[in-house]
Each structure stands twice: as C-alpha cells, then as structure tokens.
Amino acid sequence: MKYTTQHAAKALEVMRRLLPHVAERREYLDLIAILETPERWKEAHDQFSTIRVQITLPNEQKKKQDSEAYFACVAECAAKTAYNCSGEDAPFDDDSFEWLLRCEREFLAELKKGANQALVTTATNPPPSATPPAPLSHL
C-alpha cells in the first residue's frame, strides 16, 4: 500500500474521536501531537515503542481485554500508520492502516458491549437511593 497524508489524517481523526472514551494517558496525547504535524511523523516509530512497552505489554501480562486494551491496539496502529506516512526507511507492516480500522471496529464493539452491560446492571440493580416507582393501582 502507498501511504499518503490521508492515511495519517484518518489515524488522527480516529484517535481524537475515540480518546474521550478511555483514560487520558500522556502516550496517547503525544501520539496525537505527532499525528498533527507531518514533520513529526517519523517520531511515531519511537511512540509506537513507548505505547507497546508502557501500555500494551502490561495489558497482555494482566490478560486485559477491555476497551482500554483495545484502544492501545488502535494507538499502536495509528503510530505505525503515521510512521509509514513519513516515508522513512524500514516502515511497519504494509497493512498497518487496515489494522487500525480493524482495531477501531473492535474497540467500538467493546465499548458498546460495556455500555450495554452497564445498562443491564443499572436496570437490574438500581442504586439504593432510587425511589421506587409509584404503584399503578389508581389506574
């Protein structure tokens, strides 16, 4: 695949759109700053390594498979995409952008699953302070 500025722009859009749904981390904010400036895309290789070491590997050791873990995959692929767009030597895998889109879909599915679980939990276990509904006997 020939990487273009559109690939990096899409990676930036994905990161910005999904970031509010996870814990804010310096590694992610730094990646967004790199994605915003084409002259910095070559820095994305090191940022990928930082995300891998600081976030992904600890998640894997803990066997985490929540939205935070899925977002780390998104961030890794966004970093790979940015680096590939830089035109520097030794690019990441040619399908890094496709993996970014796949990880985005998996993250959104996990987010939806988590939201659905929260709704079920709230519906079946209302907070103790919740006032029960008035009886409908007057109808």
Secondary structure, 3 states (H helix, E strand, C coil): CCCCHHHHHHHHHHHHHHHHHCCCCHHHHHHHHHHHCHHHHHHHHHHHHHHHHHHHHHHHHCCCCCHHHHHHHHHHHHHHHHHHHHCCCCCCCCCHHHHHHHHHHHHHHHHHHHHHHHHHHHHHCCCCCCCCCCCCCCC
